[in-house]
Amino acid sequence: METKATRTGILAFRHARVLPCTGADPLDDATVVVEDGVIKDVVAGVSRVRADDTVDCRGRTLMPGLIDAHVHVCSLDVEVGREQRDYPTSLLAYAIGRVIGQTLDQGYTTVRDAGGADWGMKEAVDRGLIPGPRMFVSGRPLSQTGGHGDSRSRAQDSVGCLCGAHLGMVDNIADGVDGVRRAVRKQLRRGADAIKVMASGGVASPTDKLESLQYTDAELAAAVEEAAHAGTYVLAHAYSAEAIRVAVEAGVRSIEHGNFLDEPTAALMAARGTFLVPTFVAYEKLHEHGRALGFAPEKLAKLDDVLGAGLDGLVRARDAGVRIASGSDLLGPLAVHKTRELAIKAKVLGAAETLVATTRTNAELLGISAEVGTIEPGKRADLLVVDGDPLADITVLQDLEKLPVIVKAGAIHKRTF
């Protein structure tokens, strides 16, 4: 098996069932030609191009690389922050590098890290120091005191020292408009591609309630304004309809999770063009394995509240015309289940729409739809060869053995035939 990324001059994928993820129907027995990492042609039938290397797909499906808009590559444990206590920084960095590589092995050629990953991890991939997907990072998420990003228990008063070279989900508490502006500017200075804010309570935080509103209108607007000044945007963790509404009105680009979305708020999101990034697999897998992995009982109780609510919210979002993207939000060892997210979404959206959400729409969210997300001439060659048909059975993407070829920007990361 070839696992080291390699690139040839002209690479041709022949006899493929091409699933472009543009919304168009698949092409059978088609040829896709890649030159210098870019898709040059998509031909129905056999192309006469002379290739330096040919992948005979033999009827397998050829589709764009998957995109996950909500990962946490630095979370090595289901209890956020435990890795800072148990790992020295050097060991933590190596472990994170392994997680990043495993993400590409799952067929994800692009990800947005929604908290924890920094510029250095992205740069390690770009320089070829470690294998991994194309990364967009949001650094340390902003939280109000006592909010979803405040990891202190009720018995703790002080916040850990942030003066060292800490990695991962380090607390980043910012209160008041000026405090929020300063915190946003600091994350931008440190290389964040986007800014993450905690706009409501969450499952993994120890002292807040799921339905709590976090950050005022003015604080959220300040974060959005500072991000916009730097040419980027804000993604907001939000569960309740009220928290979603406040965040959308402040101008955030995407709502993460959004389980308790109601019809009026869905209509508002659609009108504003706000993306929804559901993360259903995180709740499913925490429910199945959280207790055994040491997830705190009080957090498991909150998990029960969100577990069954999300699909109803997704129906409302779909019916309102909200732009539906896709994330996973899995923590620690549960990250191996990323692609299970697609099967859950497909219960509402169907396979074709789910695949578009996980490719084209996610690329639109990240602002790179001119570069990746579909199989079209001029796009970077982020490609998966699938031993099966994801339109007929989307669960085929969960089996790594059914992904015999993984290509990122024309470089072959994996090839088993």
C-alpha positions as CSV (number, residue, x, y, z in Angstrom):
1,M,0.0,0.0,0.0
2,E,1.2,3.5,-0.9
3,T,0.9,5.8,2.1
4,K,3.4,8.6,1.4
5,A,1.9,11.4,-0.6
6,T,3.2,11.4,-4.2
7,R,2.2,13.4,-7.2
8,T,2.7,12.7,-10.9
9,G,2.5,15.1,-13.8
10,I,-0.8,13.8,-15.4
11,L,-2.9,11.4,-13.4
12,A,-6.0,9.8,-15.0
13,F,-8.9,8.1,-13.2
14,R,-10.6,5.8,-15.8
15,H,-13.8,3.7,-15.8
16,A,-15.1,5.5,-12.8
17,R,-18.6,6.3,-11.6
18,V,-18.0,10.0,-11.0
19,L,-20.1,11.5,-8.2
20,P,-19.3,15.3,-8.7
21,C,-21.3,16.5,-5.6
22,T,-22.5,19.5,-7.6
23,G,-26.1,18.3,-7.4
24,A,-25.8,16.8,-10.9
25,D,-26.3,13.1,-11.6
26,P,-23.3,10.8,-11.5
27,L,-21.4,10.0,-14.7
28,D,-20.8,6.3,-15.4
29,D,-17.7,4.9,-17.0
30,A,-16.1,8.4,-16.9
31,T,-12.5,9.7,-16.9
32,V,-11.1,12.4,-14.7
33,V,-7.8,13.9,-15.7
34,V,-5.6,15.6,-13.1
35,E,-2.6,17.7,-14.0
36,D,-0.2,19.3,-11.5
37,G,-2.7,18.8,-8.7
38,V,-5.7,20.3,-10.5
39,I,-8.7,18.7,-12.3
40,K,-8.2,19.4,-16.0
41,D,-11.1,17.5,-17.5
42,V,-14.1,15.3,-16.7
43,V,-15.0,13.2,-19.7
44,A,-18.0,10.8,-20.1
45,G,-16.3,7.8,-21.5
46,V,-12.6,7.1,-22.2
47,S,-10.3,10.1,-22.6
48,R,-7.4,9.9,-25.1
49,V,-5.1,11.9,-22.9
50,R,-1.7,10.3,-22.3
51,A,-1.2,10.0,-18.6
52,D,1.9,9.6,-16.5
53,D,-0.1,7.4,-14.1
54,T,-3.5,5.8,-14.4
55,V,-5.9,4.6,-11.7
56,D,-8.4,2.1,-13.2
57,C,-11.4,2.5,-11.0
58,R,-13.2,-0.5,-12.6
59,G,-16.6,0.9,-11.9
60,R,-15.8,2.1,-8.4
61,T,-17.1,5.6,-7.3
62,L,-14.9,8.6,-7.6
63,M,-16.0,11.5,-5.4
64,P,-14.6,14.7,-3.9
65,G,-12.6,14.4,-0.6
66,L,-14.8,14.8,2.4
67,I,-14.8,18.1,4.5
68,D,-15.5,18.3,8.2
69,A,-16.4,21.8,9.4
70,H,-16.3,21.0,13.1
71,V,-13.4,18.9,14.4
72,H,-11.2,19.0,17.6
73,V,-7.9,17.4,16.7
74,C,-6.4,18.4,20.0
75,S,-9.0,16.7,22.1
76,L,-7.4,13.4,23.1
77,D,-9.9,12.7,25.9
78,V,-13.7,13.0,26.1
79,E,-13.1,15.2,29.2
80,V,-11.9,18.5,27.6
81,G,-8.7,19.7,29.3
82,R,-7.7,16.3,30.8
83,E,-4.9,16.0,28.2
84,Q,-3.3,19.2,29.5
85,R,-3.0,17.6,32.9
86,D,-1.8,14.2,31.7
87,Y,0.5,15.0,28.8
88,P,3.6,17.0,28.7
89,T,3.5,19.5,25.8
90,S,6.0,17.5,23.7
91,L,4.0,14.3,24.0
92,L,0.7,16.2,23.4
93,A,2.1,17.6,20.1
94,Y,3.1,14.1,18.8
95,A,-0.3,12.7,19.8
96,I,-2.2,15.5,18.0
97,G,-0.1,14.9,14.9
98,R,-1.2,11.4,14.9
99,V,-4.9,12.4,15.1
100,I,-4.4,14.8,12.2
101,G,-2.9,12.0,10.1
102,Q,-5.8,9.7,11.0
103,T,-8.3,12.3,9.9
104,L,-6.9,12.2,6.3
105,D,-6.9,8.4,6.5
106,Q,-10.7,8.6,7.0
107,G,-11.1,10.5,3.7
108,Y,-11.3,14.0,5.0
109,T,-9.1,16.2,2.8
110,T,-10.1,19.5,4.5
111,V,-11.2,20.2,8.0
112,R,-12.1,23.3,10.1
113,D,-10.9,22.8,13.7
114,A,-13.5,24.5,15.9
115,G,-11.3,25.0,18.9
116,G,-7.8,24.0,20.1
117,A,-5.7,23.7,16.9
118,D,-3.4,26.6,16.2
119,W,-1.4,27.9,13.3
120,G,1.6,25.6,14.0
121,M,-0.4,22.5,13.5
122,K,-1.8,23.8,10.2
123,E,1.8,24.8,9.2
124,A,3.1,21.3,10.0
125,V,0.7,19.9,7.5
126,D,1.4,22.5,4.9
127,R,5.2,22.0,5.2
128,G,4.8,18.2,4.8
129,L,6.1,17.5,8.3
130,I,3.1,15.4,9.0
131,P,0.3,14.0,6.7
132,G,-3.0,15.5,7.2
133,P,-6.0,17.3,5.7
134,R,-6.0,21.0,4.6
135,M,-6.7,22.7,7.9
136,F,-8.5,25.9,9.0
137,V,-8.0,26.7,12.6
138,S,-9.9,28.9,15.1
139,G,-7.4,28.8,18.0
140,R,-8.8,29.2,21.5
141,P,-12.5,29.6,21.6
142,L,-13.8,32.7,23.4
143,S,-16.0,32.1,26.5
144,Q,-17.5,34.4,29.1
145,T,-16.8,33.7,32.7
146,G,-18.8,30.6,33.7
147,G,-19.5,29.9,30.0
148,H,-19.1,26.8,27.9
149,G,-15.4,27.4,27.5
150,D,-14.7,27.9,31.2
151,S,-13.5,24.5,32.4
152,R,-13.3,25.4,36.1
153,S,-15.4,23.6,38.6
154,R,-17.5,25.4,41.1
155,A,-14.7,24.8,43.7
156,Q,-12.0,26.5,41.6
157,D,-11.4,30.3,41.4
158,S,-8.2,30.8,39.4
159,V,-7.7,30.2,35.7
160,G,-4.6,28.2,34.8
161,C,-1.5,30.2,33.7
162,L,-1.6,30.9,29.9
163,C,2.0,32.1,29.8
164,G,3.5,28.8,28.6
165,A,3.3,27.0,25.3
166,H,0.1,25.1,26.1
167,L,-1.6,23.2,23.3
168,G,-5.2,22.3,22.8
169,M,-8.5,23.5,24.5
170,V,-7.0,26.1,26.8
171,D,-9.4,28.4,28.6
172,N,-9.8,31.8,26.8
173,I,-12.1,33.7,29.1
174,A,-13.1,37.2,27.8
175,D,-15.8,39.4,29.3
176,G,-17.1,42.8,28.1
177,V,-16.9,44.4,24.7
178,D,-13.3,45.5,25.2
179,G,-12.2,42.1,26.6
180,V,-13.8,40.4,23.6
181,R,-12.2,42.7,21.1
182,R,-8.8,42.1,22.7
183,A,-9.3,38.3,22.8
184,V,-10.3,38.2,19.1
185,R,-7.3,40.3,18.1
186,K,-5.0,38.0,20.0
187,Q,-6.3,34.9,18.3
188,L,-6.0,36.6,14.9
189,R,-2.4,37.6,15.7
190,R,-1.7,33.9,16.5
191,G,-2.9,32.8,13.1
192,A,-6.6,31.9,13.6
193,D,-8.5,31.5,10.3
194,A,-11.8,32.2,12.0
195,I,-13.0,33.0,15.5
196,K,-15.0,30.6,17.7
197,V,-17.4,32.0,20.4
198,M,-19.5,30.2,22.9
199,A,-22.9,31.7,22.6
200,S,-24.8,29.2,24.8
201,G,-24.3,26.5,27.4
202,G,-22.9,23.1,26.4
203,V,-22.7,19.5,27.3
204,A,-19.0,19.3,28.1
205,S,-18.8,22.4,30.4
206,P,-19.2,21.8,34.2
207,T,-21.2,24.8,35.5
208,D,-23.6,26.1,32.9
209,K,-27.0,25.0,31.6
210,L,-27.7,24.1,28.0
211,E,-30.3,26.8,27.6
212,S,-28.2,29.6,29.1
213,L,-27.5,32.6,26.9
214,Q,-23.9,33.5,26.8
215,Y,-22.4,36.8,25.6
216,T,-24.5,39.9,25.1
217,D,-25.5,41.3,21.8
218,A,-22.8,43.9,22.0
219,E,-20.1,41.4,22.9
220,L,-21.0,39.1,20.0
221,A,-21.2,42.1,17.6
222,A,-17.8,43.2,18.7
223,A,-16.4,39.7,17.9
224,V,-18.0,39.8,14.5
225,E,-16.8,43.3,13.8
226,E,-13.2,42.5,14.7
227,A,-13.2,39.3,12.6
228,A,-14.6,41.2,9.7
229,H,-11.9,43.9,10.0
230,A,-9.4,41.0,9.5
231,G,-11.3,39.6,6.5
232,T,-12.7,36.6,8.3
233,Y,-15.8,35.5,10.3
234,V,-17.2,34.1,13.6
235,L,-18.6,30.6,14.2
236,A,-20.8,30.3,17.2
237,H,-21.6,27.3,19.5
238,A,-25.3,27.6,20.2
239,Y,-28.0,25.2,21.2
240,S,-31.2,27.1,22.1
241,A,-33.3,29.0,19.6
242,E,-32.8,32.2,21.6
243,A,-29.0,31.8,21.6
244,I,-29.0,31.0,17.9
245,R,-31.1,34.1,17.2
246,V,-28.8,36.5,19.1
247,A,-25.8,35.0,17.3
248,V,-27.4,35.3,13.9
249,E,-28.5,38.9,14.5
250,A,-24.9,39.7,15.5
251,G,-23.7,38.5,12.1
252,V,-22.0,35.1,12.8
253,R,-21.4,33.0,9.7
254,S,-22.2,29.6,11.1
255,I,-24.1,28.1,14.0
256,E,-22.5,25.0,15.5
257,H,-24.9,22.3,16.7
258,G,-28.2,24.2,16.8
259,N,-30.1,21.3,18.2
260,F,-33.1,23.3,19.6
261,L,-33.6,25.4,16.4
262,D,-37.2,26.5,16.0
263,E,-39.1,27.5,12.9
264,P,-38.9,31.4,13.3
265,T,-35.1,31.2,14.0
266,A,-34.6,28.8,11.0
267,A,-36.4,31.4,8.8
268,L,-34.0,34.1,10.2
269,M,-31.0,31.9,9.4
270,A,-32.2,31.3,5.9
271,A,-32.8,35.0,5.3
272,R,-29.4,36.0,6.6
273,G,-27.6,33.2,4.8
274,T,-26.2,31.7,8.0
275,F,-24.9,28.2,7.8
276,L,-25.9,25.4,10.2
277,V,-23.3,22.9,11.2
278,P,-25.0,19.9,12.9
279,T,-22.9,17.4,14.8
280,F,-25.1,14.5,15.6
281,V,-22.5,11.7,15.9
282,A,-20.9,13.4,18.9
283,Y,-24.0,12.9,21.0
284,E,-24.6,9.3,19.7
285,K,-21.1,8.1,20.5
286,L,-20.8,9.9,23.8
287,H,-24.1,8.3,24.8
288,E,-22.8,4.9,23.8
289,H,-19.2,5.2,25.3
290,G,-19.1,8.3,27.5
291,R,-19.6,6.6,30.8
292,A,-16.9,4.0,30.2
293,L,-14.5,6.7,29.1
294,G,-15.0,8.7,32.2
295,F,-17.4,11.4,31.0
296,A,-18.8,13.1,34.1
297,P,-22.3,12.0,35.2
298,E,-23.6,15.6,35.3
299,K,-22.5,16.1,31.7
300,L,-24.2,12.8,30.6
301,A,-27.4,14.2,32.0
302,K,-27.2,17.2,29.7
303,L,-26.3,14.9,26.8
304,D,-29.6,13.2,27.2
305,D,-31.4,16.5,26.5
306,V,-29.7,17.1,23.2
307,L,-29.5,13.6,21.9
308,G,-32.9,13.3,20.4
309,A,-33.6,17.0,19.6
310,G,-31.2,17.6,16.7
311,L,-32.9,15.8,13.9
312,D,-36.1,17.8,14.5
313,G,-34.0,21.0,14.2
314,L,-32.5,19.7,11.0
315,V,-36.0,19.1,9.5
316,R,-36.9,22.7,10.4
317,A,-33.6,24.0,8.9
318,R,-34.1,22.0,5.7
319,D,-37.7,23.1,5.3
320,A,-36.7,26.8,5.8
321,G,-33.9,26.6,3.2
322,V,-31.0,27.0,5.6
323,R,-27.6,26.3,4.2
324,I,-26.8,23.0,5.9
325,A,-23.1,22.1,6.3
326,S,-21.6,19.2,8.3
327,G,-19.4,18.6,11.3
328,S,-18.6,15.8,13.8
329,D,-17.4,17.4,17.0
330,L,-16.0,14.0,18.3
331,L,-13.7,14.0,21.2
332,G,-10.7,11.8,22.1
333,P,-10.9,8.1,20.9
334,L,-14.4,8.7,19.5
335,A,-12.9,10.6,16.5
336,V,-12.7,7.4,14.6
337,H,-16.4,7.6,14.0
338,K,-16.4,10.9,12.0
339,T,-18.0,9.5,8.9
340,R,-20.9,8.0,10.9
341,E,-22.2,11.6,10.9
342,L,-23.2,11.2,7.3
343,A,-25.5,8.3,7.9
344,I,-27.3,10.1,10.7
345,K,-27.9,13.2,8.5
346,A,-29.1,11.1,5.6
347,K,-32.1,10.0,7.7
348,V,-33.4,13.5,7.1
349,L,-31.6,14.8,4.0
350,G,-31.1,11.6,2.0
351,A,-27.7,10.4,0.8
352,A,-27.2,12.9,-2.1
353,E,-28.0,16.0,-0.1
354,T,-25.9,14.8,2.8
355,L,-22.9,14.2,0.5
356,V,-23.3,17.7,-0.9
357,A,-23.4,19.1,2.6
358,T,-20.2,17.3,3.4
359,T,-18.4,18.5,0.3
360,R,-19.7,21.5,-1.7
361,T,-21.6,23.3,1.1
362,N,-18.7,22.9,3.6
363,A,-16.4,24.3,1.0
364,E,-18.8,27.3,0.6
365,L,-18.8,27.8,4.4
366,L,-15.0,27.8,4.5
367,G,-14.8,30.2,1.6
368,I,-12.9,27.8,-0.7
369,S,-15.7,26.6,-3.0
370,A,-13.7,27.9,-6.0
371,E,-10.9,25.5,-5.1
372,V,-12.4,22.3,-3.6
373,G,-15.7,20.5,-2.8
374,T,-16.7,19.2,-6.2
375,I,-15.3,17.3,-9.2
376,E,-15.1,20.0,-11.8
377,P,-12.3,21.3,-14.1
378,G,-10.2,23.9,-12.3
379,K,-10.7,22.5,-8.8
380,R,-7.9,21.0,-6.8
381,A,-7.8,17.3,-7.1
382,D,-9.1,16.2,-3.6
383,L,-10.5,12.8,-4.6
384,L,-11.7,9.5,-3.0
385,V,-12.1,6.2,-4.8
386,V,-14.9,4.3,-3.0
387,D,-15.4,0.6,-3.4
388,G,-19.1,0.9,-3.5
389,D,-21.8,3.5,-4.2
390,P,-22.4,6.1,-1.4
391,L,-25.7,7.1,-3.0
392,A,-27.0,3.6,-2.5
393,D,-25.4,3.0,0.8
394,I,-23.8,6.0,2.5
395,T,-22.4,3.8,5.3
396,V,-19.8,2.5,2.9
397,L,-17.7,5.6,3.7
398,Q,-17.3,4.4,7.3
399,D,-15.2,1.4,6.2
400,L,-11.6,2.5,5.6
401,E,-11.0,-0.6,3.6
402,K,-13.6,0.7,1.2
403,L,-11.5,3.8,0.5
404,P,-8.6,2.3,-1.5
405,V,-7.4,5.6,-3.0
406,I,-7.2,9.0,-1.2
407,V,-5.8,12.0,-3.1
408,K,-5.2,15.5,-1.7
409,A,-4.4,18.3,-4.2
410,G,-3.3,15.7,-6.7
411,A,-0.9,13.9,-4.3
412,I,-1.7,10.3,-3.7
413,H,-1.9,9.7,0.1
414,K,-3.2,6.2,-0.1
415,R,-3.4,3.6,-2.9
416,T,-4.0,-0.1,-2.5
417,F,-4.5,-1.2,-6.1
